[in-house]
């Protein structure tokens, strides 16, 4: 969702030396042109302070701080950047230009682009796109072949996990039921996710009456875009992978519960956001304190119908 902002900045200031800092810049942005340096966020506090010192020595002119966390604003302040632009929300003292968030829901793509307004730069609200590295595409095809997902068959990924917490996750027994119903229609499905999603994958497979394919723990961030591009559709929680799949042109059925699709739904004509909004949603909580009614309100038949709609325009 940051890509339109990154590209608008690069277009408006063609002579800029652009550095990107974050946990995924060395993987998802490996094929993005015009980035002088990709700095991966270190894990330890000491390493992050050392990185901030190196940034200070580089005499950074502008720190465009996209995440709303206090930690990222502090990193911008420690870098010594002359201009530090971001949303205030309790961290205005660390910024030179602290913007106020809109009172009405604004999609995150548009929210990021607003950060360029204090600089007087023209922006373009476009859909995020990602290029596929040819070598990654070869690796993705090999992996799908090993999982009994040959080209030519309808292939659907079932992405497990989300950063916020378990409140974003559809119940495992419903994921199992969806995979079973798709298989009965001749649609091959596969579980996807990081090694941290292995427990959820085990629960899904235990709830299924038959075997379910899984690549959980075998795909990785650098391979994600290429792997998704080989699928015909993806079912995912409101998460980063949903946006990666949309950015490579794959239709995504995104299941929303505690978060708001008006803010973070993948954009594009073939994208579908399913949301049954109870009175308590959006709560943005990582753990549901009651009965998880937001996501339990999404029935298997409804998600299956959305997947079949996505497959109707299959490439």
C-alpha positions as CSV (number, residue, x, y, z in Angstrom):
1,X,0.0,0.0,0.0
2,X,3.0,2.3,0.3
3,X,4.1,1.8,-3.4
4,X,2.0,4.6,-4.9
5,X,3.6,7.0,-2.4
6,X,7.1,5.7,-3.1
7,X,6.6,6.1,-6.8
8,X,5.0,9.5,-6.5
9,X,8.0,10.7,-4.5
10,X,10.4,9.2,-7.0
11,X,8.5,10.8,-10.0
12,X,8.2,14.2,-8.4
13,X,11.9,14.3,-7.3
14,X,13.7,12.4,-10.0
15,X,17.2,13.3,-8.6
16,X,16.4,12.0,-5.1
17,X,18.5,9.2,-3.6
18,X,15.7,7.1,-2.1
19,X,16.4,4.8,0.8
20,X,13.8,2.4,2.1
21,X,13.8,1.1,5.6
22,X,11.5,-1.7,6.9
23,X,11.3,-5.4,7.7
24,X,10.3,-6.5,4.1
25,X,12.3,-4.1,1.9
26,X,14.9,-6.7,1.0
27,X,12.3,-9.2,-0.2
28,X,9.1,-7.6,-1.6
29,X,10.9,-4.6,-3.0
30,X,13.8,-6.5,-4.5
31,X,12.5,-5.8,-8.1
32,X,11.4,-2.2,-7.5
33,X,13.5,0.2,-9.5
34,X,14.9,3.5,-8.2
35,X,15.8,2.5,-4.7
36,X,19.4,3.4,-3.8
37,X,19.5,1.4,-0.6
38,X,17.3,-1.2,1.1
39,X,17.8,-1.1,4.9
40,X,16.2,-4.0,6.8
41,X,14.9,-3.1,10.3
42,X,17.2,-4.9,12.8
43,X,15.7,-7.0,15.6
44,X,17.5,-5.7,18.6
45,X,17.3,-2.3,20.2
46,X,21.1,-1.9,20.1
47,X,21.2,-2.7,16.4
48,X,18.4,-0.2,15.7
49,X,20.3,2.5,17.5
50,X,23.4,1.7,15.5
51,X,21.4,2.0,12.3
52,X,20.0,5.4,13.4
53,X,23.5,6.6,14.0
54,X,24.5,5.6,10.5
55,X,21.5,7.4,9.1
56,X,22.5,10.5,11.1
57,X,26.0,10.4,9.6
58,X,24.4,10.2,6.1
59,X,22.7,13.6,6.7
60,X,19.3,12.5,5.6
61,X,17.1,15.4,4.3
62,X,13.7,13.8,4.6
63,X,12.2,11.0,6.7
64,X,8.8,10.0,5.4
65,X,7.4,7.9,8.3
66,X,4.5,5.8,7.1
67,X,3.7,3.5,10.0
68,X,1.8,5.1,12.9
69,X,3.9,3.6,15.7
70,X,5.8,5.6,18.2
71,X,8.9,3.5,17.5
72,X,9.1,4.5,13.8
73,X,8.7,8.2,14.7
74,X,11.5,7.8,17.2
75,X,13.7,6.2,14.6
76,X,13.1,9.2,12.3
77,X,14.0,11.6,15.1
78,X,17.1,9.7,15.9
79,X,18.2,9.7,12.2
80,X,18.5,13.5,12.5
81,X,16.5,14.1,9.2
82,X,15.8,17.8,8.6
83,X,12.2,17.1,7.7
84,X,10.2,14.3,9.4
85,X,6.7,13.9,8.0
86,X,4.1,11.5,9.5
87,X,0.8,11.4,11.3
88,X,0.9,13.0,14.8
89,X,-1.3,10.8,17.0
90,X,0.7,11.4,20.2
91,X,4.1,11.6,18.6
92,X,4.0,15.1,17.2
93,X,7.1,16.2,19.2
94,X,9.2,13.8,17.2
95,X,8.0,15.2,13.8
96,X,8.6,18.4,12.0
97,X,5.3,18.0,10.0
98,X,2.7,16.1,12.0
99,X,-0.5,15.5,10.1
100,X,-3.9,14.9,11.6
101,X,-5.7,11.7,10.6
102,X,-9.0,12.1,8.7
103,X,-12.2,11.7,10.8
104,X,-13.9,9.8,8.0
105,X,-12.5,6.4,6.9
106,X,-9.7,6.9,4.3
107,X,-8.0,4.0,2.6
108,X,-4.4,3.4,3.7
109,X,-3.1,4.0,0.1
110,X,-4.7,7.5,0.1
111,X,-3.6,8.1,3.7
112,X,0.1,7.4,2.8
113,X,-0.1,9.7,-0.2
114,X,-1.4,12.5,2.0
115,X,2.1,12.5,3.7
116,X,3.5,14.2,0.5
117,X,1.2,17.2,0.8
118,X,3.4,19.2,3.2
119,X,6.2,18.9,0.5
120,X,4.0,20.4,-2.2
121,X,4.4,17.3,-4.4
122,X,1.9,16.1,-6.9
123,X,0.5,12.6,-6.2
124,X,-1.4,10.0,-8.2
125,X,-3.8,7.5,-6.5
126,X,-2.9,4.3,-8.3
127,X,-3.3,0.6,-7.5
128,X,-0.1,-0.9,-6.1
129,X,1.6,-3.3,-8.4
130,X,4.6,-5.6,-8.0
131,X,6.9,-7.0,-10.7
132,X,7.9,-10.7,-10.7
133,X,11.5,-11.7,-10.8
134,X,11.9,-14.5,-13.4
135,X,14.1,-16.6,-11.2
136,X,11.5,-16.4,-8.4
137,X,8.8,-17.5,-10.9
138,X,10.8,-20.6,-11.7
139,X,11.2,-21.4,-8.0
140,X,7.5,-20.9,-7.4
141,X,6.5,-23.2,-10.2
142,X,8.8,-25.9,-8.9
143,X,7.3,-25.6,-5.4
144,X,3.7,-25.8,-6.7
145,X,4.5,-28.8,-8.7
146,X,5.9,-30.6,-5.6
147,X,2.6,-29.8,-3.9
148,X,0.6,-31.6,-6.6
149,X,-0.6,-28.3,-8.1
150,X,0.2,-28.6,-11.9
151,X,-0.4,-25.7,-14.3
152,X,-3.7,-25.9,-16.1
153,X,-5.7,-26.8,-13.1
154,X,-7.7,-24.2,-11.1
155,X,-5.4,-23.4,-8.1
156,X,-6.5,-21.5,-5.0
157,X,-4.3,-20.5,-2.1
158,X,-5.6,-20.4,1.4
159,X,-3.4,-18.0,3.3
160,X,-3.1,-18.6,7.0
161,X,-2.1,-16.1,9.6
162,X,-2.3,-12.3,10.1
163,X,-0.1,-9.8,12.0
164,X,-2.7,-8.4,14.4
165,X,-3.5,-11.7,16.1
166,X,-6.1,-14.5,16.2
167,X,-9.0,-12.2,16.0
168,X,-8.4,-11.8,12.3
169,X,-8.4,-15.5,11.6
170,X,-11.4,-17.5,10.2
171,X,-12.0,-20.7,12.2
172,X,-9.8,-23.6,11.2
173,X,-12.8,-26.0,10.7
174,X,-14.3,-23.6,8.1
175,X,-11.0,-23.3,6.2
176,X,-11.0,-27.2,6.1
177,X,-14.6,-27.2,4.9
178,X,-13.8,-24.7,2.2
179,X,-10.8,-26.7,1.0
180,X,-13.0,-29.9,0.9
181,X,-15.8,-28.2,-1.0
182,X,-13.4,-26.7,-3.6
183,X,-11.7,-30.1,-4.1
184,X,-15.1,-31.7,-4.8
185,X,-15.5,-29.1,-7.6
186,X,-12.2,-30.0,-9.1
187,X,-10.5,-26.9,-7.7
188,X,-7.1,-27.6,-6.1
189,X,-6.4,-25.7,-2.9
190,X,-3.2,-25.3,-0.9
191,X,-2.5,-23.9,2.6
192,X,0.1,-21.1,2.6
193,X,1.8,-19.3,5.4
194,X,4.9,-18.7,7.4
195,X,6.4,-21.3,9.9
196,X,4.4,-19.5,12.6
197,X,1.2,-20.6,10.9
198,X,2.1,-24.3,11.3
199,X,-0.2,-24.8,14.3
200,X,-3.2,-23.4,12.4
201,X,-2.3,-25.6,9.4
202,X,-2.3,-28.6,11.7
203,X,-5.7,-27.7,13.0
204,X,-7.1,-27.2,9.5
205,X,-5.8,-30.6,8.4
206,X,-7.1,-32.3,11.5
207,X,-10.6,-30.9,10.9
208,X,-10.7,-32.1,7.2
209,X,-12.1,-35.4,6.2
210,X,-9.3,-36.0,3.7
211,X,-5.8,-34.8,2.9
212,X,-5.1,-31.1,2.3
213,X,-2.1,-29.8,0.5
214,X,0.2,-27.5,2.4
215,X,3.2,-25.3,1.6
216,X,3.2,-23.7,5.1
217,X,6.7,-22.8,6.1
218,X,8.1,-23.6,2.6
219,X,7.2,-20.3,1.0
220,X,9.0,-17.2,2.1
221,X,8.6,-13.4,1.7
222,X,10.9,-13.1,-1.3
223,X,9.0,-15.8,-3.1
224,X,5.5,-14.6,-2.1
225,X,4.7,-12.4,-5.1
226,X,5.9,-15.0,-7.6
227,X,4.0,-17.8,-5.9
228,X,0.8,-15.9,-5.7
229,X,1.1,-14.9,-9.4
230,X,0.8,-18.6,-10.3
231,X,-2.5,-19.0,-8.5
232,X,-6.0,-18.3,-9.9
233,X,-7.3,-16.9,-6.6
234,X,-6.4,-16.4,-2.9
235,X,-8.4,-16.5,0.2
236,X,-6.8,-14.5,3.0
237,X,-7.4,-12.5,6.2
238,X,-6.9,-8.8,6.2
239,X,-3.1,-9.1,5.9
240,X,0.0,-8.2,3.9
241,X,-0.2,-11.3,1.7
242,X,-3.7,-10.3,0.5
243,X,-2.2,-7.0,-0.8
244,X,0.8,-8.8,-2.4
245,X,-1.5,-11.1,-4.3
246,X,-3.7,-8.2,-5.5
247,X,-0.5,-6.3,-6.6
248,X,0.4,-9.2,-9.0
249,X,-3.1,-9.3,-10.4
250,X,-4.6,-12.3,-8.6
251,X,-8.2,-12.0,-7.3
252,X,-8.3,-12.1,-3.6
253,X,-11.3,-13.0,-1.3
254,X,-10.3,-11.1,1.8
255,X,-12.1,-12.0,5.0
256,X,-12.7,-9.1,7.3
257,X,-13.6,-9.2,11.0
258,X,-12.2,-6.8,13.6
259,X,-10.7,-4.5,11.0
260,X,-12.4,-2.2,8.4
261,X,-12.3,-2.9,4.6
262,X,-12.8,0.7,3.9
263,X,-9.3,1.3,5.3
264,X,-7.3,-1.7,4.1
265,X,-9.2,-3.8,1.5
266,X,-7.0,-4.7,-1.5
267,X,-8.0,-2.5,-4.5
268,X,-8.9,-3.5,-8.0
269,X,-11.9,-4.7,-10.1
270,X,-11.5,-8.4,-9.2
271,X,-11.0,-8.0,-5.5
272,X,-13.7,-9.0,-3.0
273,X,-13.9,-8.1,0.6
274,X,-16.3,-10.1,2.8
275,X,-17.4,-8.4,6.0
276,X,-20.4,-9.1,8.3
277,X,-20.2,-6.1,10.6
278,X,-21.7,-6.7,14.0
279,X,-22.1,-3.7,16.4
280,X,-18.7,-4.4,18.0
281,X,-16.8,-4.2,14.7
282,X,-14.4,-2.7,13.8
283,X,-12.7,-3.1,17.1
284,X,-9.1,-3.5,15.9
285,X,-8.4,-6.0,18.7
286,X,-5.9,-8.8,18.3
287,X,-7.9,-11.1,20.6
288,X,-11.7,-11.2,20.6
289,X,-13.0,-10.8,24.2
290,X,-16.4,-12.3,23.4
291,X,-17.6,-14.9,20.8
292,X,-15.7,-13.8,17.6
293,X,-19.1,-13.1,15.9
294,X,-17.5,-10.9,13.2
295,X,-15.7,-13.8,11.4
296,X,-18.0,-16.6,12.6
297,X,-20.7,-14.7,10.7
298,X,-18.9,-15.6,7.4
299,X,-20.3,-19.0,6.3
300,X,-18.4,-21.5,4.2
301,X,-20.9,-21.3,1.3
302,X,-20.5,-17.6,1.1
303,X,-16.7,-17.7,0.8
304,X,-17.0,-20.6,-1.6
305,X,-19.3,-18.6,-3.8
306,X,-16.8,-15.7,-3.8
307,X,-14.0,-18.0,-4.8
308,X,-16.1,-19.4,-7.7
309,X,-16.8,-15.8,-8.8
310,X,-13.1,-15.1,-8.8
311,X,-12.4,-18.3,-10.8
312,X,-15.0,-17.3,-13.4
313,X,-12.6,-14.8,-14.8
314,X,-9.7,-17.3,-14.6
315,X,-6.8,-16.6,-16.8
